[in-house]
């Protein structure tokens, strides 16, 4: 088992539970490490509400200071704003946390926002966005990559040209960007007309391409509703893709940072 969960949410964004309860759940599950990665983008509390980011970081510091059985990382899930690598978080803000994820979401122009009608154009935009994100020095992780099934048109893992995937995989490996294998990827394909079994096969084939390039991986629950540590599907994908455990992140090697108050800018 991979005893980490490096993409989770709390009631500081759209999670159901407090930081304190999430820590208790992670300890009960026997995890060795978790990352709190609440949303940091337009329309979200940490991004828009004065003082919320400071409070969030201080809360994580408070709960982790006495822990000796669980590594707790301060993180955020930023959003890609377009295909050029623009993020919803600044370098100064990112410097205050230890684990920065970035996803494609409703603010991502040209992919999940104003999705192209042409599948080849859509696939090109997705990969170009990720390639551009690789040049962001403070970004650690691409969050649930290729979550493109609930759009019109839907884009399945098998729809991406291999040449584009190899280009991205090689750049992610060179830049040290981590691939997030998220346990509930089926959520992003519930409207795509693909069975869970076929999605698993297609996603494992895609992951295999990235593993061959030397990309590192993390597993995550992307927990919102008491799912911390639930990574069965994610670990199944890594197994099917024959990813060795040596290519997964070691959270013990990530330096922790002390929160400095009043440094939200």
Secondary structure by P-SEA (a helix, b strand, c coil): ccccccccccccccccccaaaaaaaaaaacccccccccccccccccccccaaaaaaaaaaaaaacccccbbbbbccccccccccccccccaaaaaaccbbbbbbccccccccccccccaaaaaaaaaaaaaaaaaccccccccccccccccccccccccccaaaaaaaaaaaaaabbbbbbccccccccccccccaaaaaaaaaaaaaaaaaacccbbbbcccccccccccaaaaaaaaaaccccccccccccbbbbbbbccccc
